[in-house]
Amino acid sequence: MVVKIKDSIYWIGAIDWEVREFHGYETLSGSTYNVYLIKDEKNVLIDATKNYLFNELMLNLKSVVDPKEIDYIVVNHGEMDHSGSLEKLVEYTGATVITNEKCKEHLELQYNTEGWEFITVDDKEEIDTGNRKLKFIKTPMLHWPDNMVTYSIEDKILFSNDAFGQHLASSERFDYQFKDLEMLFEETKEYFANILLPYRMLVPRVVESLKNLDIEYICPSHGVIWKEYIGDILEKYLEWSSDRYVNRAVIVYDTMYNSTKKMAYSMGDGLMDGGVEVKIYNLSKTPMNKIMRDILDAKYVLIGSPTLNSNIYPPVAKFLAYMEGLKPAGNKIGVAFGSYGWMEMATDVIKKTFEKLGFKVAEDECLTCRFVPKDDHLSKCYEFGKKLAQMEL
């Protein structure tokens, strides 16, 4: 499938309906690997695909132009989901690779680049392709040191690479084609929370600089192209990067014999009756990335685990490591809870993660339970939840 965006500008990427994992991110909605073609006196490709999608990319490319007529391949970011087909693409087309110095270094460490021709560009540098100029803007650590975006000045198109994307396979290529706009923004938020969150402090500066550009389209490397809702997605990026929170509690747990689950649900009931929006997730049944989407702007994070072998339950340990790496904002209230048999150890592990992230830790005697919580213990968990709903940061 090829989609015309504007005169001489085409989407020629690949839709991966089946991919379900992206280094720990469960892509239950699949993904797209967006590649863009600019036809001009110098024909340009913007980014590439994963290695196994090369044939699909070439099929789309050949339907628009002879691949041998490609002059430049712009690499905005060297990660393999964008550059995996680059070796074959350069070999087939003979095109010159345009990228920045850091990305060139990354490409040379990942591929056999002997014989490749490079043009390295610096921040705000421009290249003339005939009837248009391409401007390159560095966006380091969104989300690698090599990231940049490409702006086609005459077309008013921003090729934004990982920024503003979603892991989303769909037949719709543009935002306005989506009937469920709320779902689209939730997918974009999930992508932000699991890819860009550790570097959110850099986002406002980038967004403000982009607001100075005349942009009609934002073309990311994953997901849909933004046209009608560009202002909305820029504002949402500012919101998600601001560390503002809403009155939401995310309760995350895993359980062996449902004791920790019972505690989670009782605290959740108390929080709800205290006026707090509550999300409860069993780690064995919900992808971590979906949980992080809701933790992004939550006020409360409650994590529960049984003690196993004098330690934390492995699925909870995995989630703690995942969350710690993403570094959510520290302006949250953290609650560690769980059940145990002869020795309670799990909650201390959870609290240490909260402390590393700067969360305010709430304590109560009801937060641990030996074996199975009885009705009076669950009542205390409920009351704790109601009290927690009134706690200030």
N, C-alpha and C positions, 0 to 999 in steps of 0.2 A: 504493500500500500504506500502510495505517495500522496502527500497533502500539500497543496499550494498555500502558502501563507500570504505572500504579496507577490507582485511581479518579480520574477527571477529568484524568489526565495521559496525553498521547499523543505518540508519535513520528509526525511527518507530513512528514518530510524527503524527500530525493531520492537515489537511488542512481545514480551515474554509472559505468556499466560500461566506458565507452570512453575516458575521460580517461587520457592517458598522459604528461602533463607538467604540472608545477606549479613554475613559475619555477626550472627547473634540476633539479628533483626528478622523476625518471622514475617515474611512478605505474603500474607494470606491473600492479598489482592493482586499478586503478581507485580510486574514492574514494566516500565518501558525504558529503552535506551535510545535517547533522542539524538539523532544526527541531522544536521541542517546543511543544505546545499545553497550556495550563493552563485548564480550564473552571472558572469561579468566578463570583461576582457581577461581577467584572471579568475578562473573558477576556484571556488573555495569550499572546503568541507569544514564544518565546525564540529569538533569532537568525533568520537568513534563509538564502537560497541564492545561488548564482551567478545572474547575470541570465538565462541561457538555460534555467534550470530553473524559472522562475517558473510556467509552466503546470502542471507536475507538482506543484509545491507547492500551487497553488490547488486542483487536483483533490483532493488529499488533505485539505486544509483544509475544503473544501465538504462532504466526506463526513461530517464531524463537527459542524461548526457553520457558520452563515451568516457569511461573512467580514466582513459589515457589523457584526457583533456583537463584533468584536475591539476591545478598549479600549486595550491596551498592546502595544507591540513592544519587548522588551528587546534592546538591541544590546550584547553583551559585548565586541565587538571590531569595528573598522570596516573591516578588510580586505575586498576585494571578493569573496572566495570566501564570505564570510558575509553581505555586505551588498549584493551586486550586484542582487538583486531588490527591494531596499528601496524604491526610488522608486516602482515599480509597486505594491508592497504598501501603502505609505502612501496612495497615491492611491486605491486600490481600497477600502481599509478605513476610511480616515480616522482611524486609530489614532494615539495619542500615543506618541512614541518615548522610552523610558527608557534613559538611558546616563549615563556620566560626562562631565565637562567636556572632557577630552582627546579622548575618542571623538567627542563632539559637534563639536569643532573639525575632526577628520579627516573626518567625514561632510559637513560644510559645504564642505570643500575638494574633495570627490570628486563631490558630487551637487548638484542644484538643490533646496535644502531650503526655499526660500521657501514660506511657508504651513504648514510643519510645526510641530506642537506638540511641545515637548520637556519632559521632566522630567529634570533633571540630579541625579544622586545622588553622594554622597561615600562614602568607605570606611566599611563597617559600617552604612550607612543602611538602613532598612527601609521597605517599602511594603505596605500592607494591601490585599488583593484581595477580601476578603470572609471566606472561611473559612480563609485562610492568610496568612502574611506572607512576603514575599520579602526576603532580606537580600543586599546587594551588597558584595562583597569585592574590593578592588582588587588586581590582580596585575601591576603594571607591568613591562614588558620580558619577559613570558612570552607572546608574544614581541615585542609592540609596546608603546609607552608607554601605550596606551589600554586594555590588557587588564584585564578584571575577570571574576569568576565570580559566579553567582547561586545562592543557597541557599534552597530552599523549606523553611522550618523545620518545618512540620507534616508535610510529605511525606517529609522526610529525604532530599531529592534535591539533589545538587550539579550544576548545569549549568556545566560546566567549560571550555567553549569549546575552545581549542586544546590545553589541558593534557589529557594522558592519551588523546589520540586516535591514530588510525592512518589512513593513506591506504589504504583497504581497502573494495572493493565486495563485498558479500556479502548473501545472503538472511537470515543470522543477525543479529539485532539485539542479542543479549545474549551476554556472555562465556561463560556456561555452555552455550550452544548449540554452541560450537565444539568439534569433535572433536579438532582439533590445537591444543592450548593453547600448546605451544611455538612454533608458527608465529605465533599471535596476539601473544605477547610479543615475538617477533623483529620483527614489523611495528611494534609500539609502540616498540621500541628504535630501529628505523630512523627513525621519525618524530621521536623525541627527538633523535637524532644529527644530523638535518638541519634541524630547525626550532628546537629549544630549546637546543641545545648551547652557543651563544655566551653564553647567559644562565644557565648551569647553577648558577652560584654563588648565584643567588636562589632556586633550587628548594627547598633544605632548609627555609628559613624558611616558605615557602608550605605545604609538605607538613606541617610540624609544626603550623601553624595549622589546617590542615584536619583533623588528627587530633583536634582538640578539638571538632569537630562530630560529631553523630550522623548518619552517612551510610549510607543503605541502597542508593542508586544513585549512580553517577557517570555523567553524561550528557554526553559530549564533542560537539564539533561535527563531528568526522570519525570514522568507524569505529563500533565496537560500544559498547554500554552496559555498564558494569562493575557487577556485583552480587555474584557469588560470590567474586570474586578482588580485592576492593577493597584489602584489606590487602596482598596480593601486589604490586599495581601501585604502591601508595604506597611500599613498600619498594624496589621496583626503581627508582623515580624517585630515591630517596635514593642508591641504589647507583650509578646512571648519572651522578649529579651529584657524586659523591664524589671523582672523579679516581683511584679505585683502578684498578689494571691487573691483567690476567691474563697468563700466560706465553704470549703469542701474538705472532707476527710477521705483519704484513700487507705483502706484496710487491706493489707496484703498478708497472706498466710499460706502455710502448708500444714498438713496434719497426717498423723498415722492412724489414730483411732477416733478422730472427730472431736477430741477434747479441745484442741486449739481452735478448731472451727466454731465450737459452741461459744467460746469466749469472744471470738471475733464478731459473731452475730449479735451477742448481747451488748457489746460496746457499740456496735453499729446502731442498734435500736435506740440506745441512750443518746447517741449523737443526733440521730434523726429527730427524736423527740425534743432535743435541745435546739432544733432549727438549723442543723448543718446538713448540707448535701453530702450523701455518703455513697462511695463506690467500694464494693467488697470483691476481692479477687483471690481465687485459689491458684497458686503458682503452677500447679500441675495441670490446670485447665485453661490458663490464659497466657498468651505471649507476653514476655517482659516489656516489649516495646509499647504495647497498648496500655500497660500499667503506667509506664513512664509518661505517656501522653497526659494522663490525668494528674500525675504527681507534679508535672511541670509548674502548674499554678495553684496547687492545693495548699491550704493552711496547715492541715494535719496529715501526718504519715504514720500509720500504725502497722507494725510488722510483727507477726507472730510465728513462732516456731516451737515444735517439740524439741526436747533435748535427746540426742542420739549419740551413744558412745562418748559421753561427756563432752559433747560438742553440739554445734548447730546442725539442723537438718539440711542435708546437701542442697536441695532445691532452693532453700532460703539463702544459703551461703552464696550460691550462684547469683541470685538476684541482688544481694548486697554488693557483690563485686561489680556487677553491671551498673547499678545505681551510683556507686561511688565513682566509677570511671566517668559517668556523665555529669557529675558535679551539679546537681540541682541547687537552686538558691537556698541559702542557709536560714532564711526567714520562715522557718516551719517549726511546728511542734511535733516532736517524735515520741512515739510510744512503743516500747518493746514488751511483748507479752508471750506467754506460752505455757505449755504443760510439761511435766517431767515425771520420772519414776522415783529414783532414789537420790538423784543429785541434779539441781537445776544449773545449767551452764549456758543455754542458748541466748538468754536476754542480754547478758553482758557483751556477747559478740555483736548483737544488734546495736546496743547503746554505743559501742566504740565507733561503729560506722556513723551513727548520728552525730557523735562528737566531732569526727573528722570533717563532716559536712557543715558543722556549725549549727545544727538543729538544737532547739530548746527541748530538753528531755523531761517528760512528765513522768512522775513516779506514783505508785500506789501499791498497797499490799495485795490487792486483788489481781495483779498483773501476772502472777505465776500461780500455777495450780498443780498439786501433786496428783497424778493419775487423772481422774475424771471429775470435772467440776459439778458439784451438786447445785440444787436450786438456789441455795443461799449465796453461793459463790457467784453464780450467774447474775443474781440480783445486784450484787456488789459491782460486777462488771458493767451492768446497765447504768447504775448510779454514777459510776466513774465516767461513762460516756456522756451523761447529761452534764456532769460537772466540767468535763473537758470542753464541752461546747461553749462554755463561758470563759475559758482561759484566754488571756491576752498574751501576745508575743512581747 
